[in-house]
Amino acid sequence: MKKRRRMLFLIAPIMMLASCSSEGESVTANEKMYISSVQKKEVYEIQQPAKVNIARGLIVKKMNNALNINEIERGLMDLSVSHFSTDKFYMQEGQYNDDEINDVEKYGKEVAKKIVADIRKNEKYPRVPIYLTLYQESNINDIIPGIFLAETFISKDTDTISKWSEVNKKYYTFPSDALYSLDQNMYNKILIFKEDIQAGFKHLNPKIIGKLRYEDGKLTDINMDLHIPLINDVELIGLLQLTSTKLNTILFDYIPITVRVIDHNGDVGIVLWDPIEKQIFASPI
């Protein structure tokens, strides 16, 4: 008999409780398959029957960039694993909502106090541990999502927030002065990769934009978009082969790398470095 497990409610203090939408980012089936094999992260089992998220749609109204929606939904679950074991907790979408705007960190912390107080004094809410994060949105035209600023954990026997801890998880773009200042070595590796791709397909004028994630100052993930508006099938095969070869110049054993090839209609190819399987996957889409 399967042991009874407790329920996990994720709380996102953009004044929305557990808004983890089932409508995730738009990626292809192939990319989902490869990303799944690359990440191999712990995930929560969804409690059945699934309940409707009463905050559905609210996050869209409150966020100014779709990247923030994806990041807060995935990131909040990833951060929660450190406090709530996937072996002991189910996940359920938000059932409680406090519809107000997290403009600044100070204001967010003040509202977080109110959220905890409201939960604890309301007898219909179960007496459970609470995990809260503060999330700062990125700007509307940014190509990277915002960041988690702070986190706090309230045990089931506690009624107030005692302290906040900084979440040191940030995104950087390539090219950018910020990335160059932070990690000149990696910046130069990607620059060489970019120049090699552009030299090999100079007639197609490819553009490369990188998105890198750092946690506690350490690089944990690399994503690159290779924009090449006009490319035929033969050229695509050649580009995927060249990209796979040149990816070796920036590989780290433990860091997943995703390169999306994008033409004027959308994604047409993908190259992935899987640090677990120690393999590079490349395929047209």
Secondary structure, DSSP 4 states (H G I P E B T S, - for coil): -PPP-EEEE-EETTTEES---S------HHHHHHHHHHH----PEEPSSPPP-TTTTHHHHH-SSHHHHHHHHHHHHHHHTTTS-TTTEEEE-----------SHHHHHHHHHHHHHHHHH-TTS----EEEEEEEPPPTT-SS--EEEEEEEE-TT--S----EE--EEEEEES-HHHHHH-HHHHHHHHHHHHHHHHHTGGG--EEEEEEEEETTEEEEEEEEEE-SS--HHHHHHHHHHHHHHGGGS--TT--EEEEEEETTEEEEEEEEETTTTEEEEEE-
